Structure formats: C-alpha cells, structure tokens
Amino acid sequence: MSLFLQIFIIICFLIVIIALFREKTDFLAYSMASMLAAATATYIFFLESPTPITLENFFLAIDWPVIFFLISMFTIVAILEDKRIFNEIALRITKKFSTNTRKFFWVICLISTISAAFIEDVSVAVIFIPMIISTSEKMRINPTPILLGVTICINLAATLTPFGSAQNVLIANEFLLTTNWFFISLGIFFVIGVLTTLFLLDQFFLKKHLKDIWVPHCVEYEEPVDSEHLKEHELVIMEEPISSKLFYKNLIALLIFFVLLIAIPNIVFVGIFGMLMFVFINPRRKESGRKQPDISHYLKEVDFKLIFFFICLFILVYCFEVAGIIGIFEDFINLLAPSNVFLLSVLILVLTSILSGFLDNVPVTVIFIPIIHLLISSGFASTPLIIAFILGINLGGNFLPQGSAADMMTLELSTKYCVDGMNYKKLLKVGGLFALFHIILGIGYLAIITFLFF
C-alpha cells in the first residue's frame, strides 16, 4: 500500500481534529475539504487497480441508518424545545424543591442527568443551568456545588442509553445493541456512578457552602455573551408555565417513544415514527389561522452540522480502511492485546479514555469500531469489550472541560450570570478528579462483569 497515500489521508484527518479544537473555526468547512481531498486521492490511487474505487463505494461507506436516526432525534428535540417542554420540567422541579437546598441539589441533578440520557447534553445545560442560578439567587445560596453536580453527572448520562450521545448511536448500530442491552449491561454502573458522585459532591462541596449567602457580584447579567454555543441556543427562562394539556400530551408521547425504542430494535423506523408523532401532536398555526403539521419548519431548526460531519467522517474512515491505515491500528492493538479478556477490556478502556481526552469522541469511535470487531472475531467475549469501549469513549473526554460541550456551556453560562466560583480552574480540578474516579469505577465494574460472567 502507498505510504504517500497513507500519510496524506492521516494529514487530512489531523486537519479535521485541529479544526474541532478551534472554537472560532468552521470545523465543517475543514471537514468537508479534508474528506474531499482524501476521497479524491484514494479514488485516483485505485484507478489502475484490479478493483477500482467508485463513487458508489463512497456512498455505501456512509452509515445511513445512523444519519436518519440522528435527523429524527434532532427534529424531536427541536419540537420539544420549541414547545418548551424541558423548560417546563425544570421550572416545576425548581418551584417544588426550591425551599430545601439539599433536596433541590439531589432532585435537579438526578432529573438533569436522566434528561441528558435522552437528549443532547448541551440542550440540558442550556435548560437547567439558568434555572439553577436563578433559583439559587432567590434562595441566596451558592450555586457552584449544584452546577458541579449537574455538569459532572450529565457526562455520566451517555452510558445509560444507545442514544445518549452521538458515539453511542454509532456503536449501538454497528454492534446491534438495543436499549435493553444498555439498561442490562450498563444500568448498574450508571446508578452507582451517579449516586456515588452526588454523595461525594454533597459531602465535600455542598455541605461546605450550605451557609454561604450568595448574590451575583455584577450589577447586570442580562448582557449577552459573545459565544458560538450561546448563539446556537435560545435561552428562555419562563415565568409562566405552558398549558397542562400541551405539557402532558408531549410527556405521554415521550413515554411512547421510549417504549418503542426499547421494544423495537430498528432505530430508523422508531426514529421516523417518533418524529412524525411529535409533528402531528404539535401542529403549528398557519397564516390562515388553522393549525397544521409542519415538519418543514422543525427541520429548519435542526442543526445539520453534526449530520454532515458524520458523513465526512464515514468517508474519511473508509479511506483509512482501503489505504490500510486501520489495519496498522489493528496490528498495533493485537501486539498489545493480552490473552485475558479482563486485561484486554482495561486496555481498551484506558486507551480510548486517553484518546478521547485529547481528540474528539466521534472520530475515535469510528476508528476503533473495526478494531473491536477484529478482537471479537478473534474469539474474545464481546460484552466486556463493548462495555469498556462505551465507558472509555464517553468518560475519557471529561478530563478536560473543552472535551465536553456541556462543560463549556456551563462555564459560559456561569460567566454570563456571574457565578465566580464556577470557573475553568474549578471545573478542571473537580471534573478531572471525578473523571479519574469514574474510570477507576469502570475498571472495577469490568472486573466484576468479567470474572462473574465470562
């Protein structure tokens, strides 16, 4: 295989990674340019080979079920945000538990964590963080421990469901994992991880600030912050609740959608069905005064950047495969791989955690999927390896605040609302410690799973 082609494709991939880390850079433009360059080079190199690469090969390299499911999920979230369903949930919790600091801490952290298992973590931060700060101001309590609890536990939420993160959707579709599989295989870890995290935060952070009297240290905090994240999300803190009929109608639809995700393994069917269900129960009023389903409106609200990024990534990884780069990674993992399935699982957990700490989670996921397939086909038990893969990918990126979009959103909102105690240094220190704790907890969980069942 051509060394020049391999180096060229790796350079294209590195350009994508660098663009992802630059906040003010349009990463999608660089991703599409890198994808086009790598695909063109691969196409030209294989023109004279016995099995030339065609446009159809590139088209089939895209995991279309994942693409359609992501579009469906993003549309559902856009509808629920437009109807302010999640805001209403946060508002009702805030009103009910705002008189008891410790109870408020536990309830708001648990609800936001469960919410993040089903919707985008950034959306959860946008909905809950302003509510927490506003309530803390009224209660005159320091919001920092509560913000830490919500932010750190949001990062655990992705381990509970196959749609808790973009990388989970990829893994679940590739290895045919159902929602039931996630509940059975990772539910205990999720419960233990969340409860121990909240307990430690309660004991070592919340208790210390219970008697603090907190007020914002700035005169006005309504001024907008110049941030790309905030520009993409409209912050709405409601004073008046939405109608109960609309609220409960959407809650029932959400319940039906979750049941279908558990009962039916076909994510494309469930995703499109769920999207249409929410479109029809949430008609929009037209200029004529009549209410009609309007999927076109909600599709305009969907952020398609991630969708196109996935398409670019699928094609880039296909170039990796045909150029033999994935094979080099597989040989390297095989060289390191111990014969013991527990040690191999720990290796995968640690390796993916480290890479996710420095790189974006999604590219690491796409690169490691064929490696995990190879290890399973070599005779290793699939469950421990996949559990280690999911834990490493989802938890490793939390060592640095910039490794999690929800962490960065929390910092931006804390700056906007003048929460001085919630800064980059605090989140780096506390979040990094808990990320390490969660990785150690994951190794312990793998030990129990492996030695009891494999």
N, C-alpha and C positions, 0 to 999 in steps of 0.2 A: 504494500500500500504506500502511496506517495507521502513522504514525510512533509513535503511542502504543503499539500492539501490539509494534512492534519494540523500543522501549525497555523495555517490560515483560518481554519474553522475555529480553533481554540481562541485565536485573537478576536474573531467575530463574537464569540461567546463572552470573552472578557470585557469587550466594549459594552455589551448588554448589562453585565454585572456592575460596571463602573457607573453607567447611566442610572441604574436603580438607586445607587447610593447618593447621587447628587440631587438634592431637593428641588433645585430650580431648573433642572434639565428635563426636557420632554423625553422620558425614557422610551416611550412608544415609538417615536421617530427613529431613535437609535436602534431599537429592537428590530423594527421593520427593515431598516437599511442593512443591519448585520445579517438578518435572515436572508434577505435577497442576495447579498454578496456570497454568503456561504452556500446557498442553494445553486446559484449560478456557477460557482467554482466546482461544486460537486457534479452538476449536470455536464459541464464541459469536460471534466476529467474522465467521466464514464462514457463519453460519446463513442469512443472506439472500442469499448469493452464488449465481450460477448453478450452481456446483459446490461444494456444502456439504461440509464435513469430517465424516466419520462415524467411529464407533468402529473400524470395520474398517480405515480408513486408518492409525490409530494402531497397531493390531495388526500390520499389514503393514510398518510402518516399522521394526519390530524385526528385526534380522538373526538369525533363529532358528538357522541353521547354526552361527554363532559361539557362540551361547548353549549349544547342545547339545554342541558340541566342548569348550567350557570346562568344563562339568559333567563330561564324560567324563575330561578331563585331570586335574581336581582330585580326582576319585574314584581314579584310578590312583595319583596321588601320595599320597593318604591311605592306600591299601593298602600301598604300598611303605614309607611312614613307619611304619605300624603293625607291619609285619614287620621293620623296622629294616634294610632292605637298604642304603640310602645310608649309614647309620651304620657298617655292616659294611665297606663300601668304604673309608670314611675311616679306620676302625680298622686295616684291613690295610695301607693305604698308610703310615699313621703308624708301625706296628710295623716295616715293611720298611725305611724310609728315615730313621728317627729318629737314626741314628748319624752322618749326614753332613748338615751344615746346608745347604750349597748345593744338594745333590741333593734334600733334603727341601723346600726352597723351590720349586724348579722343578717337582717332581712334584706337590706338593699344590696349587700354583697352577694347573697345567695341568688336573689332574683336576677341581678345583672349577669351573673355567671351562667345561669341556666339560659337566659336570653341569648348570650353570646354563643351558646352551643347550637343555636338555630339561625342566627342572623349575623351579619358581618360585625366583627369586633369593633371597628371604628364607629359604626352606627350606634352600637351600645354605649360607647364612650360619649358620643355626642348627645345622646338622650339622657343618660344618668348623671354625668359629671356636673352639668349646670344645676340640675335638681338638688344634688347633694350639697353643693356650695351655697345655693340659695337657702336651703333649709338650715344648714349649719350657721349661716349668718343670723337667721331668725332665732335659732336656739342659742346663739353666741358660743358655739363650741368650735374647736379646731377641726377643720375638715380633712386635714392631712392623713390621719390614720384610716379614715373611711375611703379616701381616694386611693391610698395604697392597697387596701383590701380589694376594692373593685378592680383596679388595674392589674394586680398580680393574679387574681382569680380568673379574670377574663382570659388570661393567657393559658389557663388550665382547661378552659371550656372546650377547646378544639378536640380534646381527647375523648369526648363523650359520644359524638355522632359523626357519621360519614360526610355530613355537610357543614361541620363546624368550622372548616377552613377550606380554602381552595386546594391545598395539597391533599387534604383528606378525600375530597371528591375524586382526585386523580388516583389515589391509592385504592379507594373503595371500588372504583370502576375497573381498574386493572386487575385486581385480585378477587373480584366478585364478592365483596364484603357487604353484608346487609346492615341495616340499623340494629337488628337483633344481635349481630356479631359484635358490634361496637359495645352495646349495652352489657353483653355477657362477658366479653374479653377485657374491656377497659372500664366498665362501670364502677367496679370496686376501687380501682386506682383513682378514678375521678372523685369519688366520695371521700376516700381517705385523704387525698391531696388537698381538696378544698377545705374540709373540716380542720385538718391539722394546720393548714396555712392560716385560716381565720382565727383559730385558737392561739397560735403563736403571735399573730398581729394584735389580738385582743390583749394578751398578757404583757407583751413587751412594748407596744406602741399606744394602743388605745387607753390603757389604764394610766399611762404617764400624762396623757393630755385631757383626762376627764374633767379636771378642774380648771383648765385653761379657759379664759374668756377671750373669744376671738372676734375681731371685726376686721374687715378689709382695710389694708393700710393705704389704699388710694382713694381719692375723693370720688372719682367716677370710674366705673369699669364697664360701661356700655360701649366704649370706643372699640371698633373692630380691630382685630389683629391681622396684619398683612401675612396671610398664610395660605398656601395652596390647599392644605387639608380643610381649613375652615371655609374657603371659597366653594368647595365641593359639597358642603353640607350646610343646610339652612338651620340655624339654631332657633328653636321655638320653645319657649317656656310658657306653657299655657296657664292662664289664670282661671279660665272656666273650663270645666270638663266637657267632652263631646257627649252626644246623646247616648243614653244607655243602650238603645236599640242597635245603633251602629256599632258600639263597642262590643256587645255580647254576640252580635251576628258575626263579626270578624274573629272573635275568640273561638266560637264554635267551628268556623271554617278552618282556623289554625289547628284545632284539635283533630278535625277530619283529615287534614293534610298530613299531620304527623302520624296518624294511624295508618294512612295509605303508604307512607314511606316505610313503616315497619312491616306492613303486610305484603306489599308488592315490591319485588326486588328490581323491577325495571325503572330506573331513575328518570329516563326520558319521558315515559308515559305519565308517571306521577308528577313530574315537574310541569309538563304542559297542561295536564288536567288541573293541577293546583292553580297554575297561573290563570287559566280560563275561569275557574271557580271564583277567584277573587275579583277578576274583571267584571263578571256578571253580577256579583252581590254588591259591587261598589260602582254603580253607573255614575256617569258624570252628566251634569246639566248642560245641555246644548244652548245655543243662542235662541232657539225656538222656545225654550223653557222646558222641553221634555228631557227626561233622563234616559240615557242610553249607554250601553257598554262601550268603552273607548280604549281599546288596547294600544292604539297608536300613541295616545297621549302618554301612557305609562312607559312605553318603550323609549320615548324621547327622554324620559327621566333616568333611564338605566345608564350607568357608566360603562361604556363598551371598551374602555382602555384595557381592562384586565382580560376581556374576551379576546381581543386582538393580540395581546401579549402572549396568551396561551397558544394561539395559533402559530405565532412566530417561534415560540419555544418548542412546540411539537416538531416543526420543520427543522429547526436547528439540531435537535436531538437525533432526528432521522439522519441528518448529515453526519453527526457524530458516529452513528451506527455503521453507515455504509463506508465511512472513511477508516473504520477500525479503532476509533478512539475509545468507544465503550468497551471493546474487547480488551484494550490495555488496562482500563479500570478493573474489569472483571478478573484479569490475570493477577493484578496487584492485590485485590481483595482475597483471591484464592491463596495467594502466597502468605498473606497474614492470617487467614482463617484457621482457627483451631478446630480440632475434630469434635470438641464438646459443644453442644448446641447452646448451653448457657453462656459460655465464654464468647461464642460467636455472636450471640444476641447482645451481650455487653459491648463487644467491639462495634457492632452496628449502631447501637445507642450512642456511644461516645463519639464515634466518627461523624455521624450525621448531626449530632449536637454541636460539635466544634465547627463543622462546615456551615451549619445554619446560623451560627453565631457571627460568622464573617460574611456569608453570602445570603442572598435572598432564598427563602424556603422553597419556593416553587421550582427554580432551576435545579436545586439539589435533589428534590423529589423526583423530577423527571429523569435525571441521570442515574439515580440509584434504583429505580424500578426494575430495569433489566438485570441489574446485579442481584437484587433479591430473588428475581425469577430464576437466575442461574443457580443460586445457592439452594433454593427449594428443589429444583430439578436434580441437584446433586445428591439428594436424599435427606437433607435436614428438615426437621419439622417446621411447617410453615407458620403456625400460630405464634411461637415466641419471636421469630424473626420479624414478622409483620408488626407485632406489638412494639418491639424495640424500634423499628423503623418509624412508626407513628409517633411514639414518645420522643424520639430524638429529633425528628423534623419539627414537631410542634413546640417542644420545650426549649430546645437549644438556642433558638433565635431570641430568647428573652434575657440573655446575659447582658446585652446592651440595649438601652432604650430605643435606639434607632433601628433595632432588629424587629420591633413590633410597632405597627401603625397605631394600635390602640394606646401604647405608651406615649408616643409622640403627640397624639391628640390630647391625652390627659395633661401633658406638660404645657401644651399651647393654651388649653382652656384654663389651667391653673394660673398661667401668666395673665390671661385676659381678665380673670376675676380676682387677681391679686392674692392668691394663696402662696405666700412667700415660702412656706415650709415645704411645699411640693415642687422641688426643683430638680434639675438634671442630676446633680450630685447625689441627692437623697434617693432618687429612683434607681440610679446606677448602683448605689451601695445596697439598698434593701432589695431591689429587684434581682440583682446579681446573686445575692445570698440565697434568696428563695429559688431562683433558677437552679443553683447548685443543689439545694435541698431536694427539689423535685427530680433532678437527675438521679441523685442517690436513692430517693424513694422508688424511682423507676427500676433501678438495678435490683433493689430488694424485692420489688414486685415480680420482676422477671425470674429471680431465684426461686420464689415460691411457686410460680406458674410452671417453671421448667422441671423442678425436682418433684412436684406433686403429680404432674400430668404427662410429662414427657421423659 
